[in-house]
Amino acid sequence: MSSRFVERVERFGRFCTLSGDIFDRGVIGGFRGQFPRISEIARFVYRMGVGSVPIVALICTFIGMILAMQTAYQLAKFGATLYVASLVSVSVVRELGPLITAILVSGRVGAGVAAELGTMAVSEEITALRMMALNPVRILLVPRAAGLVIALPILTLIGDAVAILGGLIIGWGYLHIPPQLFYKVAVEGLVMKDFLTGFVKSVIFAVLIGLIACYKGYSVRGGAVGVGTATTETVVVSIVAIIMADLLFTALFYFAA
């Protein structure tokens, strides 16, 4: 038991060290003129963002439709089905949009980053970069982490929009609420704090996914088996971290209200 605890503490220490190095090279390094090329970051934003749009749009549309049906079932008892619109919009923008999008991205993008970096590690490409006096963190890790931090909030906005659209489809087709009225009630139910809450959460989730994926892939040992293990652990640990962070920030925003 003690040896496992020590090993986990050591892993957490290495994770914190690598996270600090990524922050130093990606944020502080910019003030020293060592920031990675913008074109490289833009390439990862495009690859991570555009490739994730279809699955995010599909799942979030279904989430919005499900949420509308579930809330309508309860509100119909009080003759208040019109407020389905505001419940869907607030729930999606504050909570479900950032959470569902982050979980989807952790499974698609996070696993891909870990597998890609893990393959580089076992094929000694990362070692080759060090031998050429090049910093692998700045070249490989920072662009991927930065790409996630930029892409995830944009994907969250898309997910929010299509989820509300899914609620509108149910409101129009099943509850017979005119689309214009649904849109008006949905918008009136939102305040700036709702958007800020969702945005902050999406950025935090992106940072967590990026750091975890980079650490797991960068630290791969043991060949193809190690790559598979790192990919699986990336998804599991990312989802756990996302939900824990979501609970923490939801509590902070709730008690700060």
WOQUI-V522847 format. One record per backbone hydrogen bond with DSSP energy under -1.0 kcal/mol. CO is the residue of the C=O (numbers start at 0). NH is the residue of the N-H. E is the energy in kcal/mol with one decimal. If there is no record, write none. Layout:
co=CO nh=NH e=E
co=CO nh=NH e=E
This chain:
co=0 nh=4 e=-2.1
co=1 nh=5 e=-2.5
co=2 nh=6 e=-2.3
co=3 nh=7 e=-2.4
co=4 nh=8 e=-2.3
co=5 nh=9 e=-2.4
co=6 nh=10 e=-2.3
co=7 nh=11 e=-2.5
co=8 nh=12 e=-2.2
co=9 nh=13 e=-2.4
co=10 nh=14 e=-2.5
co=11 nh=15 e=-2.5
co=12 nh=16 e=-2.3
co=13 nh=17 e=-2.6
co=14 nh=18 e=-2.6
co=15 nh=19 e=-2.4
co=16 nh=20 e=-2.0
co=17 nh=21 e=-2.6
co=18 nh=22 e=-2.5
co=19 nh=23 e=-2.5
co=20 nh=24 e=-2.8
co=21 nh=25 e=-2.7
co=22 nh=26 e=-2.6
co=22 nh=27 e=-1.4
co=23 nh=28 e=-2.5
co=27 nh=30 e=-1.2
co=28 nh=33 e=-3.0
co=36 nh=40 e=-1.7
co=37 nh=41 e=-3.0
co=38 nh=42 e=-1.7
co=39 nh=43 e=-1.5
co=40 nh=44 e=-2.4
co=41 nh=45 e=-2.4
co=42 nh=46 e=-2.3
co=43 nh=47 e=-3.0
co=44 nh=48 e=-2.7
co=45 nh=49 e=-1.8
co=51 nh=55 e=-2.3
co=52 nh=56 e=-3.0
co=53 nh=57 e=-2.4
co=54 nh=58 e=-2.4
co=55 nh=59 e=-2.4
co=56 nh=60 e=-1.9
co=57 nh=61 e=-1.8
co=58 nh=62 e=-2.3
co=59 nh=63 e=-2.4
co=60 nh=64 e=-2.0
co=61 nh=65 e=-2.7
co=62 nh=66 e=-2.8
co=63 nh=67 e=-2.0
co=64 nh=68 e=-2.1
co=65 nh=69 e=-2.6
co=66 nh=70 e=-2.4
co=67 nh=71 e=-2.2
co=68 nh=72 e=-1.7
co=69 nh=73 e=-1.1
co=70 nh=74 e=-2.9
co=71 nh=75 e=-2.1
co=73 nh=76 e=-1.1
co=74 nh=77 e=-1.3
co=74 nh=79 e=-2.4
co=79 nh=82 e=-1.6
co=80 nh=83 e=-1.8
co=81 nh=84 e=-1.3
co=82 nh=86 e=-2.1
co=83 nh=87 e=-2.5
co=84 nh=88 e=-2.3
co=85 nh=89 e=-2.5
co=86 nh=90 e=-2.2
co=87 nh=91 e=-2.4
co=88 nh=92 e=-2.5
co=89 nh=93 e=-2.3
co=90 nh=94 e=-1.7
co=90 nh=95 e=-2.4
co=91 nh=96 e=-2.6
co=94 nh=98 e=-2.0
co=95 nh=99 e=-2.7
co=96 nh=100 e=-2.1
co=97 nh=101 e=-2.1
co=98 nh=102 e=-2.2
co=99 nh=103 e=-2.3
co=100 nh=104 e=-2.6
co=101 nh=105 e=-2.5
co=102 nh=106 e=-1.6
co=103 nh=107 e=-2.0
co=104 nh=108 e=-2.1
co=104 nh=109 e=-2.1
co=105 nh=110 e=-1.1
co=108 nh=112 e=-2.8
co=109 nh=113 e=-2.3
co=110 nh=114 e=-2.4
co=111 nh=115 e=-2.5
co=112 nh=116 e=-2.7
co=113 nh=117 e=-2.6
co=114 nh=118 e=-2.3
co=115 nh=119 e=-1.8
co=116 nh=120 e=-2.2
co=117 nh=121 e=-2.5
co=118 nh=122 e=-1.7
co=119 nh=124 e=-2.2
co=119 nh=125 e=-1.1
co=120 nh=123 e=-1.1
co=123 nh=127 e=-1.8
co=124 nh=128 e=-1.7
co=125 nh=129 e=-1.8
co=126 nh=130 e=-2.2
co=127 nh=131 e=-1.3
co=128 nh=133 e=-2.7
co=129 nh=132 e=-1.9
co=134 nh=138 e=-1.9
co=135 nh=139 e=-3.1
co=135 nh=140 e=-1.1
co=136 nh=141 e=-2.7
co=140 nh=144 e=-2.6
co=141 nh=145 e=-2.9
co=142 nh=146 e=-2.1
co=143 nh=147 e=-1.9
co=144 nh=148 e=-2.1
co=145 nh=149 e=-1.7
co=146 nh=150 e=-2.7
co=147 nh=151 e=-2.6
co=150 nh=154 e=-2.5
co=151 nh=155 e=-2.5
co=152 nh=156 e=-2.0
co=153 nh=157 e=-2.0
co=154 nh=158 e=-2.8
co=155 nh=159 e=-2.8
co=156 nh=160 e=-2.2
co=157 nh=161 e=-2.4
co=158 nh=162 e=-2.1
co=159 nh=163 e=-2.2
co=160 nh=164 e=-2.0
co=161 nh=165 e=-2.3
co=162 nh=166 e=-2.0
co=163 nh=167 e=-2.3
co=164 nh=168 e=-2.2
co=165 nh=169 e=-1.7
co=166 nh=170 e=-2.8
co=167 nh=171 e=-2.8
co=168 nh=172 e=-2.8
co=169 nh=173 e=-2.6
co=169 nh=174 e=-1.6
co=170 nh=176 e=-3.3
co=177 nh=181 e=-2.7
co=178 nh=182 e=-2.7
co=179 nh=183 e=-2.2
co=180 nh=184 e=-2.5
co=181 nh=185 e=-2.5
co=182 nh=186 e=-2.4
co=183 nh=187 e=-2.4
co=184 nh=188 e=-1.4
co=186 nh=189 e=-1.5
co=190 nh=193 e=-1.1
co=190 nh=194 e=-1.1
co=191 nh=195 e=-2.4
co=192 nh=196 e=-2.6
co=193 nh=197 e=-2.1
co=194 nh=198 e=-2.5
co=195 nh=199 e=-2.8
co=196 nh=200 e=-2.2
co=197 nh=201 e=-2.2
co=198 nh=202 e=-2.1
co=199 nh=203 e=-2.4
co=200 nh=204 e=-2.9
co=201 nh=205 e=-2.1
co=202 nh=206 e=-2.3
co=203 nh=207 e=-2.4
co=204 nh=208 e=-2.7
co=205 nh=209 e=-2.7
co=206 nh=210 e=-2.6
co=207 nh=211 e=-2.5
co=208 nh=212 e=-2.7
co=209 nh=213 e=-2.3
co=210 nh=214 e=-2.5
co=211 nh=215 e=-2.7
co=212 nh=216 e=-2.4
co=213 nh=217 e=-2.7
co=214 nh=218 e=-1.8
co=216 nh=219 e=-1.2
co=222 nh=226 e=-1.7
co=223 nh=227 e=-2.2
co=224 nh=228 e=-2.4
co=225 nh=229 e=-2.5
co=226 nh=230 e=-2.2
co=227 nh=231 e=-2.2
co=228 nh=232 e=-2.7
co=229 nh=233 e=-2.1
co=230 nh=234 e=-1.6
co=231 nh=235 e=-2.2
co=232 nh=236 e=-2.8
co=233 nh=237 e=-2.2
co=234 nh=238 e=-2.2
co=235 nh=239 e=-2.2
co=236 nh=240 e=-2.7
co=237 nh=241 e=-2.7
co=238 nh=242 e=-2.4
co=239 nh=243 e=-2.4
co=240 nh=244 e=-2.6
co=241 nh=245 e=-2.5
co=242 nh=246 e=-2.3
co=243 nh=247 e=-2.2
co=244 nh=248 e=-2.8
co=245 nh=249 e=-2.3
co=246 nh=250 e=-2.1
co=247 nh=251 e=-2.1
co=248 nh=252 e=-2.6
co=249 nh=253 e=-2.2
co=250 nh=254 e=-2.6
co=251 nh=255 e=-1.5
